Amino acid sequence: MIALQKLSGEQFVLNADHIETIESTPDTVITLNNGKKHIVGNGIEDIVRKSIKYRQLCGQALQVVNADGTSEPAASGVRVQGYMSTGEF
């Protein structure tokens, strides 16, 4: 999951595994595998960097990737899609 920002400034989290394409038209448009589109304030390079970092963290202890691209360990006991995090996978 990566944190992104809508053009309105509102932040949201997107599952990076569902990104099919990213275009700059000049707004950044993310197209998902299901055809849904998101127009965001983030640049292509930022989205790619966050997506790569997300994929690198998969399989490691649960991490929180912040809107600024930094990451930190999630607190033990955090619920993620119905699973309890113990800090280990």
C-alpha positions as CSV (number, residue, x, y, z in Angstrom):
1,M,0.0,0.0,0.0
2,I,1.3,3.5,-0.8
3,A,0.1,6.9,0.4
4,L,-0.8,9.3,-2.3
5,Q,-2.5,12.7,-2.5
6,K,-5.5,13.7,-4.6
7,L,-5.5,17.0,-6.4
8,S,-7.7,18.4,-3.6
9,G,-4.9,17.7,-1.2
10,E,-6.7,14.8,0.5
11,Q,-4.5,11.8,1.2
12,F,-5.5,8.2,0.4
13,V,-3.8,4.8,0.3
14,L,-3.6,2.7,-2.9
15,N,-2.7,-0.9,-3.3
16,A,0.4,-0.6,-5.6
17,D,-0.1,-4.2,-6.8
18,H,-3.2,-3.1,-8.7
19,I,-1.4,-0.3,-10.7
20,E,-1.4,-1.1,-14.5
21,T,-0.2,2.2,-15.9
22,I,0.8,5.7,-14.8
23,E,0.5,8.6,-17.2
24,S,1.4,12.3,-17.0
25,T,-1.3,14.2,-19.1
26,P,-0.1,16.8,-17.5
27,D,-2.0,15.6,-14.3
28,T,-0.8,12.2,-13.1
29,V,-3.3,9.5,-13.9
30,I,-3.1,6.1,-12.4
31,T,-5.0,3.3,-14.1
32,L,-5.7,0.2,-12.1
33,N,-6.0,-3.4,-13.4
34,N,-9.8,-3.1,-13.2
35,G,-9.8,0.1,-15.4
36,K,-10.5,2.5,-12.5
37,K,-8.5,5.7,-12.8
38,H,-7.2,8.0,-10.1
39,I,-5.9,11.5,-10.8
40,V,-3.3,12.4,-8.2
41,G,-1.0,15.3,-7.2
42,N,2.1,13.0,-7.0
43,G,4.5,12.8,-9.9
44,I,5.3,9.6,-11.8
45,E,8.7,9.3,-10.2
46,D,7.3,9.6,-6.7
47,I,4.7,6.9,-7.4
48,V,7.3,4.5,-8.9
49,R,9.7,5.1,-6.0
50,K,7.0,4.4,-3.4
51,S,5.8,1.3,-5.4
52,I,9.4,-0.1,-5.5
53,K,9.9,0.6,-1.8
54,Y,6.5,-1.1,-1.1
55,R,7.6,-4.2,-3.1
56,Q,11.0,-4.3,-1.3
57,L,9.2,-4.3,2.1
58,C,6.9,-7.2,1.2
59,G,7.9,-10.3,3.0
60,Q,9.6,-8.3,5.7
61,A,8.2,-7.2,9.1
62,L,5.1,-5.0,8.7
63,Q,6.2,-1.4,7.8
64,V,4.2,1.8,7.5
65,V,5.2,3.8,4.4
66,N,4.4,7.5,5.1
67,A,3.2,10.0,2.6
68,D,6.8,11.5,2.4
69,G,8.2,8.1,1.4
70,T,9.8,7.3,4.8
71,S,8.9,4.1,6.5
72,E,8.7,2.9,10.1
73,P,7.9,-0.4,11.8
74,A,4.2,-0.8,12.5
75,A,3.2,-1.2,16.1
76,S,2.6,-4.7,17.3
77,G,-1.0,-5.6,17.3
78,V,-1.9,-3.5,14.2
79,R,-4.8,-5.0,12.1
80,V,-4.1,-5.2,8.4
81,Q,-7.0,-6.6,6.3
82,G,-8.1,-9.0,9.1
83,Y,-4.7,-10.1,10.2
84,M,-3.0,-9.3,13.4
85,S,0.6,-8.1,13.1
86,T,3.1,-9.6,15.5
87,G,6.0,-7.9,13.7
88,E,6.9,-11.1,11.9
89,F,5.7,-12.8,8.7
